[in-house]
Amino acid sequence: MIKIISRKPALAACIAPWLILAGSAPVWADGLSVDVRAGGEYDSNVVVSETDVDTGAGDFSAELDLSIDYEVKFDKRGSVEVGYIFSQSLHQDLTQFDVQTHGFKAGIKQRFGAFKLGINYRYYDSSLGGNGFLTLQRISPYVTFYMGKTIVLRATYTYEDKNLKTSIIRDATSNIFGADAYLLIDRSRTYFSFGYKMKILDAVGPEFDYDANTARAQFTTRVPLLGKASKFRMGVNYEKRDYDNITPSIGENRDDKRLTLKTSLKIPFGDHFYALASLRYRDYQSNFLSADYTETVSSLQFGFSF
């Protein structure tokens, strides 16, 4: 039996009817998928963005990621899925910034002609330096529209509940509205995606309330390497945050601009093994000093999936 853990009973109440519906439907097919990868990472500036901590110091870390998913199809076009996520980082020097995360996810989706309707639930519990740090819950209904074989449109709404065990005044709920478009090329081997989202965050401490607008673009393609089709991906993300109230320590409203550039290459070896190399650069500009920094993270991991 899967127990939904929730600080907000309303979240569990929202998703429970979907899971009951899936459980009562006739099973069409089912499948288990597992993905585990391990490797190393170098971060030029170890930060904790949730609490605006900027160490100004770089460090190496070992990384482990595990994802387990189980999907049950109740007809040819609908399915329910549950899963577990685990991640662990172990720093060489800055061990107080080791992060461990346990996550639970569930979702249900159904295709109706050119439309797909679905809802996803996520729960994460993270520790920082071996101490309790953050719990995060998200529930997100969405609708996807397929325009032929080349264009896919998606609209989403997400309700988020964040609890920081080290800073209660940063506890917050958010309403997030998003839209994405995908342009598929060469039978989906190559595609462009573009997205926009608006986030309205309401925190316990009024100085942390903000509205954010985010735009993103991403390019993904398959490239032949070592006799296999490797996946190359690059993307850009820009976020503008407008804080609603004065931050006492600076005597004015915060104004944050956040640019993220990222790229990755996934190279398969046989049917189940792969290597994943990635690079991420972040340029965060803010009139709040500890939220104003740049960071470059490079990593290499080796994985196994089935």
N, C-alpha and C positions, 0 to 999 in steps of 0.2 A: 504494500500500500504506500502511495506517495502522499506525504503530508505537506500542504502548502503552508509555509512559514510566513506570517505577515504581522507587522505592527499595526497595520490598518485593516481591520476586518473587511472593509469595503472592497479592497483589492482582491482578496480571496473570493469574496462573494461574486465579483464580476466574472472571474474566470471559471468558477465551479460549474455553472450550467453548460459551458462549452465542453468541459471534460466529461461531464455526465452524458452529454449527447454523443460524444465519440465512443464512450464505453458501452453505450446501448446499441450502437450501430453494428451491422454485420461486418466482420473483418474481411477485407479483400486481400491484403498481403501485409507483411511486416518486415522490418529490417533493422539490424543493429549496426551502427558505425562507430568506430573508435579512431581517434587521432591523438598521437602523443609525439611531442618533440622536445629536444633538449639541446642546449648550446650555450654560447657566451654572448655578452653584450658590453659595449663601452658607451657610457653616458658622459658627455663632456661637462655636464652641469646637473648634478643630482638635485631634483626639486620635488616638492609635494604640492601640486597645483591646487588641490582641494583646500589647503590651509595657507597658501601663499608663502611657502618656505622655499627659499633659494639658497643653497649651500655655497654656490660659486666654485664648487670642487667637482672634478671628474672622478670616475671610478669604474672598475670592471665588475661584472656580476655574472654568475651562472644563472641560467634560466631554464625552467621546466614548465611545460604547458600540456594539459590533458583535457580532452573533450570526448564525452560519451553521449551518443544520441540513440534513441530508440523511436522508430516511426511505425505507426499502424495506419494502414490505408483502409478506410471503411467503404470506399468505392473507387472507381478509376480516377476520379478527380478531387477527392478529398482525403485528408489524413490528419491525424493528431500525432504530436511529437513531444517527448519529454527528454531531458538531458541533464548532465552534470558537467561542471567546468571546474578545473583546478589549475592554479598557477602559483609558482614560487620563484622569487628572485633572491639570490644570496650574494651580497656584495663582498668584495675583497677587503675593503677598509671601512666603508661607511655602513657597518652592519645594522645601525639603528634605522636604516632606510630599507631593510629587507621587507618585502611585501609578500604576503600569502593570501590567496583569495579562493574561496569556495563559492560556487554558483549553482543555482538550479534554474532550469528553463522549461517552459511548456508552451505549446502553441497548437492551434487548430486552423485549418484552411480548407476552403471549398471553391472549386471552379464552377462558374455558371456562364457558359458560352465564352464571351470575350472578357469576362470579369472574373477576378478572384477575390474573395473576401477572407479575411483571417484576423486572428488576434494572438499576440504573443505576450508572455509574462516572463520577467526575469527577476531573480533575487540574488544579490551578491553580499558576501560577508568577508571583509578584508581586515587583516592585521598589519601593523606597521612596527617593525623592530620587535616582534613577538608580543605586542600588546594590541588589544582591540582598538580598531580605528574607524571603520566605516561600514555601514549597511546601506544598501541601495536597492530599491524596488522600482520596477517599471512595468506598466501594462500598456499595450499599444495595439489598438485595432487599426486595420489598414484595408484599402481597396486598391487592386491593381487592374489596369485596363490594357489589353493587348491590341495594338493597332496593326493587324497583319503580322508579319514575321520580322519586322525591322524596328518597330517602335513600341516601347513599353512605358506606361505612365503609372505612377504610384502616389497615393495620398495617404498620409499617416497622422494619427494623433497619439501622443504619448503623455501619460501621467506618471510623474516621477516623485518618489519619496526618498529623501536622503537624510540619514542620521549619522552625525559625526560624534563619536564617543569622546573625543578630546576637545571638542569645542561646540557646546550645545547651541550657542547663538548662531552657528552656521547651519544648523538643521534647517531643511527647506523642502518645500514641495514645488514642483514645476509643471506647467502646461506647455507642451511642445507641439507645434503644428508644422508639418513638413510636406514637401512635394519633390518628387524625383522623376527624371526622364532618362531613358536608356535608348541609345541608337545602336542596333545590332548589325554587324557587318560580317560577311563571309560565314554564314551559318552560325553565328554567335561566337566564332573564334576570336573576333575582335569586336570591342564595343566601347562606346563613349557613354559616360553617365554624368548628369548634372543634377544638382540638388539645391534646395533652399529650405531653411527652417527658421521659425521664430520661436524663441523660448522666453517664457515669462516666469521668473523665479521669485518666490515669496519665502524669505528666511525668517527665523526667529528674531535675529538682530536686524533692524531696519536698514542699517548701513550696507547689508549684503544683498538687499533686493535689487534685481536688475532685469532689464529686457535685453535680449540678444538677437541679432540677425546674423545668420551664417549662410555663406554660399560656398559651394564646392564643385569641383570638376575632377573627373578621373578617366584615365585611358587604360584599357586592358587588352592584351593581345597574346597570342601563342607564337612562340619563336622556336624553330628547330635547333636543339642542342643535344649532342651526344645521341643522336638518333631518336630523340623523344621530343614531344611538344612541351616546352617549358612555358610557364605563365609569367609574363612581365607586366608590371602594373606601376603606374605613376599617377600622383594626384596632388591637388592643391586645395587648401581649406582656409577660408578667411572669416573671422568672427569679429563682430563689433558689439561690445557690451556697453550699455548705458545704465549706470547705477542711479537708483531713484532718490537716494538720500545722501547726506553728507557723511563722509568717513571721518570720525573725530580726529584721528592721528594726523590727517593732512589738511583738515579744515575745509574740504570741498568734496564734491561728488567724484567718485572714481570714474575714469574713462579708459577702457581697455580695448586694444586692438590686437588680435591674435592671428598670425599667419603660420600655417603649417604646410610644409612640402614633404612628400614621402614617395619612396619608390621601393619596389621589391621584385625579386626574381625567385621563382619556385622551380627547381629542376628535379624531375622524377628519375629514379633509378629502379627500373623494373616496374612492377605493378603496385608495390606498396611502400617503397622507401623513397625519400626525397630530401633535398637540401633547400633551405629557405634563407636567402640573404636579404636584408632590408636596411634602409637608411631613412632617417627622419630628421628634419630640421625644423625647429620652432623659433619664431621671432615674436616675442610677446612684448608689447609696448603699453606702458601704463604710467599714470602719475602717482601710483602707489608703488614705492620703490621695490619691495620684495616681489612684486608681480611683473617687474620689468626686467627681462633677461632674454638671452638666446640659449639654445640647447641643440646639440647634435647627438643622435643616438644611432649607433651602427650595431648590427647583430648578425650572427650566423648560427643557424640551428639545423639539426638533422632530425628527420621525423619518420614515423611509421603510421600508416593508416589502412583501414580496411572497411 
